[in-house]
Amino acid sequence: MKVFRDAKSSIQGVVSECLFNSRGNAPVLRMAPMIDMIFLLLIFFLLTARFRPRENFLPMQLEIGSLAMAGRSALVEPLTMYISPAEDGCKVRLGRDLTVSIVGAEPETGLDLMVDKLALCLQQQKRITSDPIEIVCDGTVEWQHLAGIYNVLFGMGITNITFRMTD
């Protein structure tokens, strides 16, 4: 029986050693589940984060196919329109050859004629409505004439209109 008691006491000693650590009755903090939770949170935040693009990055796509099919280069010289004052209105010169007078009393007639000559000029130079038009305006032209010409151009579907800065 003594052997049995010795075995019983040695088993109790091993069990008590396993239950209580060497520091006494202090609770033991298990680290493995905490590390697992930290990695799960890290993966969650990496997958759900929305990273901002670089500030100097602008996404753009070039239309290579349509330009190559049309046989045109990427940069097209603008068609220049010169607007100068006249006695009773203004004169519009398209390119070098075509000139239209817009009379202040009946500007619609002059603007209609300008539309026809502009369409002829665009057709002769094989231009399309997305090509740029640059307006060079004399400083003494009345605003109502310039606004009327701009509105007619925009009504024709021409949206790439710029004004040349002059002194």
RAKA-V644603 format. One record per helix or strand of 3 or more residues. SS is the DSSP state (H for helix, E for strand). FROM is the first residue (numbers start at 1). TO is the last residue. Records with the same first field share a line. If there is no record, write none. Layout:
BEGIN
SS: FROM-TO + FROM-TO
END
This chain:
BEGIN
H: 2-19 + 31-48 + 64-70 + 107-124 + 143-155
E: 79-86 + 89-94 + 98-103 + 133-137 + 161-163
END
